[in-house]
Amino acid sequence: MKVSPEDDCFAIRQAARYVTQLYDRHLAQVGLKTTQFSIMYHLRRRKWMTMKELADSMVMERTTLVRAIQPLQRDGLVYTEASRSNRRVLTVMLTTAGEERLINACDHWFAAQTEFEQRFGSKRAADLRTELFDMTKR
């Protein structure tokens, strides 16, 4: 079996871990992880979403999303309830406490964004974002 050290998947995952660690370091100051921040940000834009809609919008497996949401529920930052029209559909929404935590977290997220762009370059970061979002368009 021939394995190439120039593996695209490995390079992307390694870069993702590096960037996640950078953002997590900044967001830890408000008690959030990068994925939790992203979940809360998505919910703020839509007020509420079904678990399926949220998972699809974040390109995540629902089981992974459930595990990421559990600490947010425990801390009272998001609220889930079964849909009134279909009890099997779970709806997720940001609480007032979640909204406040997200607002506080934004300064730390912007600090992480600034640090990344200073290290990587603003133009390269913008080009990278474009390429990565193009990759996950449906």
Buried (B, 14 or more C-beta within 10 A) or exposed (E): EEEEEEEEEEEEEEEEEEBEEBBBBBBEEBEBBBBBBBBBBBBBEEEBBBBEBBBBBBEBEEEEBBEBBEBBBEBEBBBBEEEEEEEEBBBBBBBEEBBEBBEEBEEBBEBBBEBBBEEEEEEEBEEBEEEEEEEEEE
